[in-house]
Amino acid sequence: MPSLSAHQSNNFTKLLLLGDAKSGKTGSLVSLVKAGYKLRILDLDNLLDILKYKIIELCPEHLDSVEFRSVRDKYKASDNGTVVDGKPKAWTESLKLLNRWKYTDETSGQEIDYGNPAEWGPDTILVIDSLSRWCDSAYDFHESIVPKGKSGDYDGRAVYGNAQDDVEKQLAMLTSNTVKTNVIVIAHGTYMDMPDGTKKIYPQGVGQKLSPKIPQYFPNYIRYKNRAGKRTIQLESDAMIDLANTRPNALNKELPIETGLADFFQALRDTPVQEKPKSISLIRKS
């Protein structure tokens, strides 16, 4: 029987990071880069500009330690409104990357292979940015494959249900002990009415049924706030949101956004040990 001394939390942090748009979520990743972590970002928002320039400003020597893949469906105008241009691919492409981070570089034509994210280890962080757009891609995919009638009508409930189940399974996988690397999932918040008449903030998912389930998968759940122009990271629960972290007595109730993520990871474990770089397959296509 394994003891708690061997629990995965000793080596890996699984974090759900919630905040309003433009609350500083993506840019704050720079503190982790500066602390020595390698970041591999599944980019669905196409908003990594701020992170790039913060790294150039604060720790340019670490710029190459951030790897990203931008995955997003294209849209076009049609007689039926705005629709996906062609077959939705973002969801399935993201799942392929989460099984093996392998792709062909569009500029050099080289094949890049970082292997299975589940084996990246404690010095690397897989970042999903953001869960909101990831859920959109899941919905678009399942809408494209749901059975349709002769007139093109379909059961919208089935689309929502299948997309919710698919996203939930991915979150369960990412936060399981089979994924032996750190994981940060960045989410936007949505306000939901409770049965007692109050409101709470939950991560934005595919419809409202999924949202309350999302935090259940994460041992660490924090919120970014902007109060009177000051951005901070909230760690303590309040009437609007129930937060969590695995070492509450080792952390303040709030952290500064400039260094907060590095402080958070530092409290949960020591500074990352730089492992010997794993070989990367680079194959030039003819």
C-alpha positions in Angstrom: 0.0 0.0 0.0 1.5 3.4 -1.0 2.0 6.0 1.7 1.2 9.7 1.5 5.0 10.4 1.4 4.9 9.1 -2.2 1.8 11.0 -3.3 2.0 12.8 -6.7 1.4 16.2 -5.0 5.0 16.0 -3.9 6.2 16.4 -7.4 3.4 17.8 -9.5 1.0 20.8 -9.2 -2.5 20.7 -10.9 -3.9 24.2 -10.8 -7.2 25.8 -12.0 -6.6 29.5 -12.5 -9.8 31.7 -12.9 -10.1 35.3 -13.7 -12.0 37.9 -15.7 -10.8 38.8 -19.2 -7.7 41.1 -19.0 -7.1 40.4 -15.3 -3.4 39.4 -16.1 -3.7 35.6 -16.2 -1.5 34.9 -19.2 1.1 37.5 -18.5 1.6 36.3 -14.9 3.1 33.1 -16.3 6.3 35.0 -16.7 7.2 34.4 -13.0 7.2 30.7 -13.6 9.5 31.1 -16.6 11.8 33.3 -14.5 11.8 30.6 -11.8 13.1 28.0 -14.2 10.1 26.1 -15.3 9.6 25.1 -19.0 6.2 26.0 -20.3 4.3 24.2 -23.1 1.2 26.1 -23.9 -1.9 24.8 -25.7 -2.9 28.2 -27.1 -6.5 28.6 -28.0 -6.9 32.3 -27.3 -4.1 33.7 -29.5 -3.2 36.1 -26.8 0.4 35.2 -25.9 1.8 38.6 -26.9 1.9 39.9 -23.4 3.8 36.9 -22.1 6.4 37.2 -24.9 7.1 40.8 -24.1 7.2 40.2 -20.4 9.8 37.5 -20.8 11.8 39.7 -23.1 11.7 42.4 -20.5 12.3 40.3 -17.4 14.2 37.2 -18.3 15.1 37.1 -22.1 17.5 34.3 -21.5 14.5 32.0 -20.9 12.5 32.9 -24.0 13.2 29.6 -25.7 11.9 27.7 -22.6 8.3 28.5 -23.7 6.9 26.2 -26.4 3.4 26.9 -27.7 0.9 25.4 -30.2 -1.9 27.6 -31.4 -5.0 25.6 -32.1 -8.2 27.3 -33.3 -10.9 26.7 -35.8 -11.5 29.2 -38.6 -14.9 30.9 -39.1 -16.6 32.4 -42.1 -19.8 34.4 -42.8 -22.6 32.5 -44.5 -26.3 32.8 -45.3 -26.9 31.0 -41.9 -24.7 33.4 -40.0 -21.1 32.8 -38.8 -20.1 29.1 -39.2 -16.9 27.1 -38.9 -15.0 27.2 -42.2 -14.7 23.6 -43.1 -14.6 20.7 -40.7 -13.9 21.7 -37.0 -10.4 20.5 -36.2 -9.3 22.4 -33.1 -10.7 19.9 -30.6 -9.2 16.8 -32.2 -5.9 18.5 -32.8 -5.7 19.5 -29.2 -6.3 15.9 -28.1 -3.6 14.6 -30.4 -1.1 17.1 -28.9 -2.1 16.0 -25.3 -1.3 12.4 -26.3 1.9 13.4 -28.1 3.3 16.9 -28.6 4.3 16.4 -32.2 3.8 18.7 -35.2 5.5 20.0 -38.3 6.9 23.5 -38.0 5.3 25.7 -40.6 8.3 27.9 -41.1 11.2 25.4 -41.2 9.3 22.3 -42.4 10.9 20.4 -39.5 9.0 17.8 -37.5 9.1 18.6 -33.8 8.5 15.9 -31.3 8.4 16.6 -27.5 6.9 13.2 -26.7 4.0 12.4 -24.4 3.0 15.3 -22.1 2.2 12.8 -19.4 6.0 12.1 -19.2 7.3 15.7 -19.1 8.2 15.6 -15.5 8.3 18.1 -12.6 10.3 20.9 -14.3 7.7 21.4 -17.0 4.2 22.9 -17.0 1.4 22.1 -19.4 -0.8 25.2 -19.8 -4.3 25.2 -21.3 -5.1 28.8 -22.3 -8.0 29.0 -22.1 -10.6 26.5 -21.0 -13.3 28.7 -22.4 -12.1 28.5 -26.0 -11.2 24.8 -25.5 -14.9 24.2 -24.6 -16.0 26.1 -27.6 -13.9 23.9 -29.8 -15.4 20.8 -28.2 -18.9 22.1 -28.8 -18.1 22.9 -32.5 -16.7 19.4 -33.0 -19.6 17.6 -31.5 -22.1 19.8 -33.4 -20.4 18.7 -36.6 -20.8 14.9 -35.9 -24.3 14.8 -34.3 -26.8 13.0 -36.4 -28.9 15.5 -38.4 -32.4 15.1 -40.1 -33.1 15.7 -43.7 -33.8 19.4 -43.0 -30.5 19.8 -41.2 -32.1 19.9 -37.7 -30.5 18.1 -34.8 -30.8 17.6 -31.0 -29.0 20.5 -29.4 -29.1 18.8 -26.0 -27.1 15.9 -27.4 -24.4 18.3 -28.6 -24.1 20.0 -25.2 -24.1 16.7 -23.4 -21.5 15.0 -25.6 -19.2 18.1 -25.5 -19.6 18.4 -21.7 -18.7 14.7 -21.2 -15.7 15.0 -23.5 -14.3 18.0 -21.8 -14.9 16.5 -18.3 -13.0 13.4 -19.3 -10.0 15.4 -20.5 -9.9 17.3 -17.2 -10.1 14.0 -15.3 -7.2 12.8 -17.3 -5.0 15.9 -16.9 -5.5 15.9 -13.1 -4.9 12.2 -12.7 -1.7 10.6 -11.4 -1.0 9.2 -14.9 -0.1 12.7 -16.1 3.3 13.2 -14.5 3.9 16.8 -15.1 2.5 20.1 -13.8 -0.8 21.4 -15.3 -2.3 24.9 -15.3 -5.8 25.3 -16.8 -6.7 29.0 -17.3 -10.4 29.7 -17.1 -12.8 32.7 -17.3 -15.6 33.0 -14.8 -19.3 32.9 -15.2 -21.9 34.0 -12.6 -24.5 31.5 -11.8 -27.7 31.8 -9.7 -27.9 29.4 -6.7 -31.1 27.8 -5.4 -30.9 30.0 -2.3 -31.0 33.1 -4.4 -27.3 33.9 -4.1 -24.7 34.1 -6.9 -21.5 32.2 -7.3 -18.6 32.3 -9.8 -17.7 29.1 -11.6 -15.3 28.4 -14.5 -16.9 28.9 -17.9 -17.6 25.6 -19.5 -19.9 24.1 -22.2 -23.2 25.2 -20.9 -23.9 25.6 -17.1 -24.1 21.9 -16.1 -20.3 21.4 -16.5 -19.2 24.6 -14.8 -19.8 23.5 -11.1 -18.0 20.2 -11.8 -14.8 21.7 -13.1 -13.2 22.7 -9.8 -13.9 19.2 -8.4 -10.9 17.9 -10.4 -8.3 20.4 -9.1 -6.6 20.3 -5.7 -5.6 23.9 -6.3 -8.0 26.6 -7.4 -7.1 30.4 -7.4 -8.7 33.6 -8.7 -7.3 36.7 -10.3 -8.9 40.0 -9.2 -8.6 43.6 -10.2 -9.6 46.0 -7.4 -9.2 49.7 -7.9 -6.6 49.0 -10.6 -4.5 46.7 -8.4 -4.3 43.1 -9.7 -3.9 40.4 -7.1 -4.3 36.6 -6.8 -7.0 35.6 -4.3 -6.4 32.3 -2.4 -9.1 32.5 0.3 -12.7 31.6 -0.4 -15.5 34.1 0.0 -19.2 34.3 -0.6 -18.8 34.4 -4.4 -16.3 31.6 -4.9 -14.9 28.5 -3.1 -11.1 28.3 -3.7 -8.5 25.8 -2.6 -4.8 25.1 -2.3 -2.9 22.2 -0.8 -0.8 24.2 1.6 -3.1 27.0 3.0 -0.9 27.6 6.0 2.2 28.2 3.9 0.6 31.0 1.8 -0.9 34.4 2.4 -4.5 35.1 1.5 -3.4 37.2 -1.5 -0.4 37.1 -3.7 1.0 39.8 -6.0 0.3 39.1 -9.6 3.9 39.9 -10.6 5.4 36.9 -8.6 2.4 35.1 -7.3 2.5 32.0 -9.5 6.1 31.4 -8.7 5.4 32.0 -5.0 2.6 29.5 -5.2 4.6 26.8 -6.8 7.5 27.5 -4.5 5.3 26.9 -1.4 4.1 23.6 -2.8 7.6 22.4 -3.7 11.2 23.4 -4.2 12.5 25.3 -7.2 12.4 22.9 -10.2 15.4 20.7 -10.7 16.6 21.2 -14.3 16.6 17.7 -15.7 18.8 16.7 -18.6 17.0 17.9 -21.8 15.1 15.2 -23.5 16.0 14.6 -27.1 13.8 16.4 -29.6 13.2 14.8 -33.0 13.9 17.3 -35.8 13.3 15.8 -39.2 13.5 18.0 -42.3 10.8 17.2 -44.8 11.9 16.8 -48.4 
